[in-house]
Amino acid sequence: MSRLWLLKFSTAVLLSGAIALSATAMTRTPLRVIPTAQLPEQAGLDDRLWERFDGSIGDKSALISAIEYSLRYLGTPKAEVDYRHYPVPGVSRDRVLRSLRRFRDLLQKHNSSQSLAAAVRQEFTFYEAIGTDGQGTVEFTGYYEPTYTASRVRTHEYRYPLYRAPANFAQWSQPHPTRAELEGKDGLQAAQGRLRGLELVWLRDRLEAFLIQVQGSARLNLIGGGVMSVGYAGKTNHPYTSIGRELVNAGLFTLEELSLPLVIQHFQDHPQDMEVYLPRNKSFVFFRETHGAPATGSLGVPVTAERSIATDKSLMPPGGLALVYAQVPDYNPAGKIELPWVSRFVLDQDTGSAIKGPGRVDLFMGTGTGAKERAGLINSAGRLYYLLLKE
């Protein structure tokens, strides 16, 4: 299931499109050393590692597993190539490796967020992402692995397919056919063209099939019993077009009020609009069955809920240890979702064709409905720091 998320698009990219970068941000080095005195006071106080307010255990073991996945990647020939010409002086594969091993030791040694944060500030250098404005402002979004109900065979109810990649896909003439040319404006015409016989599984809702293409993978509860997992197997060469942005351009919503639940509700209330707006995203994604494998990032290792991020891998250190400071949706003691500012240690293990520049971060929120709900609400500015052992 390696490279599952290589062409993944985040929920917020579905809503608002890639964020434009200033010329200043694009021409500077993507990272700069920042004194610890300039860090937000909360930076490093990770509230999820130990027992939480609701009595649930922390995810310290999950973070350790995510570190092990990065170490696995960093030991590969691919990592050697990826770091060969890394653009930031002082950042190397060897230093990232040593940093991860030392942080793992500290994580196992300490038993509070305060003591861990103090040790990290003492032993590590913080490299700040310069952000969209050259001043450290980073735009955060969220993505998830959706779960839907599906059928292995076409029925009257389940009639919107996901497709395997054609055997001759590499020989397709360019430009590739558009989404409308492949599946028709109603999403039901592919059987009449070059995708005939390539149906992998069937969904009952066209928007669900589209959202799986946006996310790049899914877990499907089959109507006859059992679970099927599917992952990315290729895409056409058309650029992604934000459906949310198209709705905003049409005057249906403002960018400020836009959210994934709002987009879904609009198409549920106005299903005819899917024929207008979905074909505007000319890009088309193919899938393969992954036989229960976990969601996997572009580095070829599994991604971990709330501990893996996607960034522009031409700029950011792949597999590296990072610290995010952002608003991440969470449930309060009353069971309501809030948007608190949080500080989280994460691993940079994924990318996306719409995640470009030093000011974009996508946080993986996990699998299923709860992850979908929370991922769809992440759309705000924050800070991103990479942690490397002092030299």
C-alpha positions in Angstrom: 0.0 0.0 0.0 3.0 2.2 -0.3 2.5 5.7 -1.9 -1.2 5.4 -1.1 -1.3 9.1 -0.3 1.0 10.4 -3.0 -1.7 12.3 -4.8 -3.9 12.7 -1.7 -5.9 15.9 -1.4 -7.0 17.3 2.0 -10.5 18.0 3.2 -9.7 21.7 3.3 -8.3 21.6 -0.2 -11.6 20.1 -1.3 -13.2 23.2 0.4 -10.9 26.1 -0.5 -8.2 25.0 -2.8 -4.4 25.4 -2.6 -3.3 28.5 -0.7 -1.3 30.9 -2.8 2.2 31.7 -1.6 3.9 35.0 -1.7 7.0 35.5 -3.9 9.0 36.2 -0.7 8.0 32.9 0.9 8.8 30.9 -2.2 12.3 32.3 -2.6 13.6 32.0 0.9 14.9 28.9 2.6 11.8 26.9 3.9 13.2 26.6 7.5 15.0 28.9 9.8 16.4 28.4 13.3 14.4 30.1 16.0 15.5 30.8 19.6 13.5 28.8 22.2 12.6 32.1 23.9 10.5 33.0 20.8 8.5 29.8 20.9 4.8 30.0 22.0 4.6 29.3 25.7 2.5 26.2 25.1 4.9 24.7 22.4 6.0 21.2 23.5 3.3 20.8 26.1 1.6 17.9 24.3 -1.7 17.1 25.9 -2.4 13.8 24.3 0.6 11.8 25.5 -0.7 11.0 29.0 -4.1 10.4 30.6 -6.6 13.0 29.5 -9.5 14.9 31.2 -12.0 12.2 30.3 -9.9 9.4 31.8 -8.8 8.0 28.4 -5.2 6.9 28.2 -2.8 8.9 26.1 -1.3 7.9 22.7 2.3 7.8 23.8 2.7 4.3 22.3 1.2 5.5 19.0 3.7 8.3 18.8 6.5 5.8 19.5 5.2 3.6 16.7 5.1 6.6 14.4 8.7 7.3 15.2 9.6 3.7 14.4 7.9 4.1 11.0 10.0 7.1 10.3 13.2 5.3 11.4 12.2 2.5 9.0 12.0 4.9 6.1 15.2 6.7 7.0 17.1 3.4 6.8 16.1 2.9 3.1 18.0 3.8 -0.1 15.0 6.1 -0.9 15.8 8.2 2.1 19.4 8.5 1.0 18.3 9.9 -2.3 15.6 12.1 -0.7 18.2 13.8 1.5 21.1 14.0 -1.0 20.3 17.6 -2.0 18.2 18.8 0.9 18.0 22.6 0.7 18.5 23.6 4.3 22.1 23.7 5.7 22.6 21.5 8.7 19.6 19.3 8.0 20.8 15.8 7.0 19.4 12.2 7.1 21.9 11.3 9.8 20.9 14.2 12.0 17.2 13.4 11.6 18.0 9.8 12.5 19.9 10.8 15.6 17.2 13.3 16.6 14.4 10.7 16.3 16.3 8.1 18.4 17.1 10.7 21.1 13.5 12.0 21.2 12.2 8.4 21.5 14.5 7.9 24.5 13.3 11.1 26.1 9.7 10.1 25.5 10.1 6.8 27.2 12.0 8.4 30.1 9.6 11.3 31.0 6.1 11.0 32.4 4.7 14.5 32.1 4.4 17.0 29.3 6.2 19.6 31.3 9.3 17.6 31.9 9.4 16.3 28.3 9.0 19.9 26.9 11.8 21.1 29.1 14.2 18.4 28.0 13.3 18.9 24.3 14.0 22.7 24.6 17.3 22.0 26.2 18.6 19.4 23.7 17.0 20.3 20.4 17.3 23.2 17.9 13.9 24.4 16.6 13.7 25.1 12.9 10.6 27.1 12.1 8.7 26.8 8.7 8.8 30.3 7.2 5.1 29.9 6.3 2.9 31.5 3.6 4.0 35.1 4.5 7.7 34.5 5.2 6.9 35.2 8.9 6.0 31.7 10.1 2.3 31.7 9.4 1.4 28.1 8.3 -2.0 27.1 7.0 -3.3 23.9 8.6 -5.9 21.5 7.1 -6.9 18.0 8.0 -7.4 14.7 6.1 -8.8 11.3 7.0 -9.5 7.8 5.7 -13.2 7.6 5.1 -15.5 4.7 5.8 -18.5 3.9 3.7 -20.9 1.1 2.8 -20.3 -0.5 -0.6 -21.1 -3.5 -2.8 -18.8 -5.7 -4.8 -21.5 -6.0 -7.5 -23.6 -3.3 -9.1 -27.2 -3.1 -7.8 -30.0 -0.6 -8.3 -28.9 1.1 -5.1 -25.1 0.7 -5.4 -24.3 2.1 -8.9 -21.4 4.5 -8.6 -18.1 2.7 -9.0 -14.5 3.2 -8.1 -12.2 2.0 -10.9 -8.9 0.0 -11.2 -6.2 1.6 -13.2 -6.3 0.5 -16.9 -3.5 -2.0 -17.8 -2.5 0.4 -20.6 -2.7 3.5 -18.6 1.0 4.4 -19.1 0.3 4.5 -22.8 -2.7 6.8 -22.7 -2.3 9.8 -25.0 -2.0 13.2 -23.4 -3.8 15.2 -22.3 -5.7 12.5 -20.5 -9.5 12.4 -20.7 -11.3 14.6 -18.2 -13.6 13.4 -15.5 -16.6 14.2 -17.6 -15.2 12.3 -20.6 -14.4 9.2 -18.4 -17.6 8.9 -16.3 -20.1 11.4 -17.9 -21.6 14.4 -16.1 -23.9 12.1 -14.1 -21.0 9.7 -13.0 -22.7 6.7 -14.6 -21.4 6.6 -18.2 -17.9 5.1 -17.7 -19.2 1.6 -18.7 -19.7 2.9 -22.2 -16.0 4.0 -22.6 -12.5 3.0 -21.8 -13.2 2.1 -18.2 -15.6 -0.6 -19.0 -14.9 -3.7 -16.9 -12.5 -1.9 -14.5 -15.1 -1.4 -11.8 -13.6 -2.4 -8.4 -16.5 -1.7 -6.0 -19.7 0.2 -6.1 -21.0 3.1 -3.9 -24.6 4.2 -3.5 -23.9 7.9 -3.4 -22.0 9.7 -6.1 -20.6 12.2 -3.6 -19.2 9.4 -1.5 -17.3 8.0 -4.5 -16.0 11.5 -5.3 -14.8 12.0 -1.7 -12.9 8.8 -1.8 -11.1 10.1 -4.8 -10.3 13.3 -2.9 -8.9 11.4 0.1 -7.1 8.7 -1.8 -8.2 5.6 0.2 -11.2 4.2 2.1 -12.4 1.4 4.2 -15.7 -0.1 2.9 -18.3 -2.1 4.8 -19.6 -4.5 2.3 -23.3 -5.2 2.1 -22.7 -9.0 2.0 -20.5 -8.9 5.0 -16.8 -8.1 5.5 -14.7 -5.0 5.0 -12.7 -4.0 1.9 -9.9 -1.5 2.0 -8.9 0.4 -1.2 -6.0 2.7 -1.9 -4.5 4.9 -4.6 -3.4 3.3 -7.8 -2.8 6.3 -10.1 -4.5 9.4 -11.5 -4.9 11.3 -14.7 -2.6 14.2 -15.4 -5.2 17.0 -14.9 -4.7 19.4 -12.0 -7.1 19.2 -9.0 -9.9 21.8 -9.0 -11.4 22.7 -5.6 -15.2 22.0 -5.6 -15.6 24.2 -2.5 -13.9 27.0 -4.3 -16.2 26.6 -7.2 -19.2 26.9 -4.9 -17.7 30.0 -3.4 -17.1 31.5 -6.8 -20.7 30.8 -7.7 -21.8 32.9 -4.7 -23.4 30.0 -2.8 -21.1 30.4 0.2 -18.4 32.7 1.5 -14.9 31.3 2.0 -15.2 32.1 5.7 -18.3 30.0 6.3 -17.3 27.0 4.1 -16.8 23.6 5.7 -17.0 20.0 4.6 -20.4 19.4 6.3 -21.8 22.5 4.5 -20.6 21.2 1.1 -22.1 17.8 1.8 -25.4 19.3 2.9 -25.5 21.5 -0.2 -25.2 18.5 -2.5 -27.7 16.5 -0.5 -30.2 19.3 -0.8 -29.3 20.0 -4.5 -28.2 16.7 -6.0 -28.5 18.1 -9.5 -25.6 20.4 -8.7 -23.2 17.5 -8.7 -23.6 17.3 -12.4 -22.5 20.9 -12.6 -19.7 21.1 -10.1 -18.1 17.6 -9.8 -17.0 17.5 -13.4 -15.1 20.8 -12.9 -12.5 18.7 -11.1 -11.1 17.1 -14.2 -8.6 15.0 -12.3 -9.6 11.3 -11.9 -8.1 8.8 -9.4 -7.8 5.0 -9.8 -7.8 2.4 -6.9 -6.7 -1.0 -5.9 -7.8 -3.3 -3.1 -5.3 -3.2 -0.3 -6.5 -6.2 1.8 -6.7 -4.4 5.1 -3.4 -2.6 5.1 -3.3 0.6 7.1 -3.4 4.0 5.4 0.1 4.6 4.2 1.9 7.9 3.4 4.1 8.9 0.5 7.2 7.6 2.4 5.9 4.0 2.2 5.1 3.7 5.9 1.8 3.8 7.7 0.4 7.2 8.9 -0.8 7.6 12.5 -3.9 9.5 13.6 -3.0 12.9 14.8 0.7 12.0 14.7 1.4 12.2 11.0 1.5 15.2 8.8 1.7 15.9 5.0 3.9 18.7 3.7 5.7 19.6 0.5 8.5 17.0 0.4 10.6 19.1 -2.0 11.0 21.5 1.0 10.4 19.8 4.3 12.6 17.0 5.8 10.9 13.6 5.1 10.3 11.5 8.1 11.4 14.3 10.4 10.2 15.0 13.9 8.1 18.1 14.1 6.0 20.1 16.5 2.7 21.7 15.4 1.0 24.6 17.2 -2.5 25.0 15.8 -6.2 24.8 16.4 -7.2 21.1 16.3 -10.9 20.1 16.9 -11.5 18.0 19.9 -14.4 16.9 22.1 -14.8 18.7 25.4 -16.1 16.9 28.6 -19.7 17.6 27.5 -19.1 15.8 24.2 -19.1 19.0 22.1 -16.5 19.8 19.5 -14.2 22.8 20.3 -11.2 24.3 18.5 -8.5 24.6 21.2 -5.0 25.6 20.5 -2.8 22.5 20.9 0.9 21.6 20.8 1.6 18.2 19.2 4.7 16.2 18.3 4.2 14.7 14.9 6.2 12.9 12.1 6.4 14.3 8.6 5.4 11.1 6.6 3.1 12.2 3.8 2.6 14.7 1.0 -0.1 15.7 -1.5 -0.2 17.3 -4.9 -2.1 20.3 -3.5 0.2 20.6 -0.5 2.7 23.1 -1.9 5.2 25.5 -0.4 6.6 26.0 3.2 3.3 27.2 4.5 1.0 24.2 4.2 0.4 21.3 6.6 -2.2 18.6 6.4 -2.8 16.7 9.7 -4.0 13.1 9.4 -6.9 12.6 11.7 -7.5 8.8 11.3 -10.3 6.6 9.9 -14.1 6.9 9.9 -16.9 9.3 10.8 -15.3 10.9 13.8 -12.1 11.6 11.9 -14.1 13.0 9.0 -16.0 15.4 11.3 -12.9 16.7 12.9 -10.7 16.9 9.8 -13.4 18.9 8.0 -13.1 21.6 10.7 -9.3 22.1 10.5 -8.8 25.2 8.4 -6.7 27.8 10.3 -3.3 29.3 10.7 -0.6 28.1 13.1 3.1 27.3 13.5 5.3 24.4 12.4 8.7 23.5 13.9 11.2 20.8 13.1 13.2 19.4 16.0 16.9 18.5 15.4 19.5 17.7 18.0 21.8 20.6 18.8 25.2 20.3 17.1 
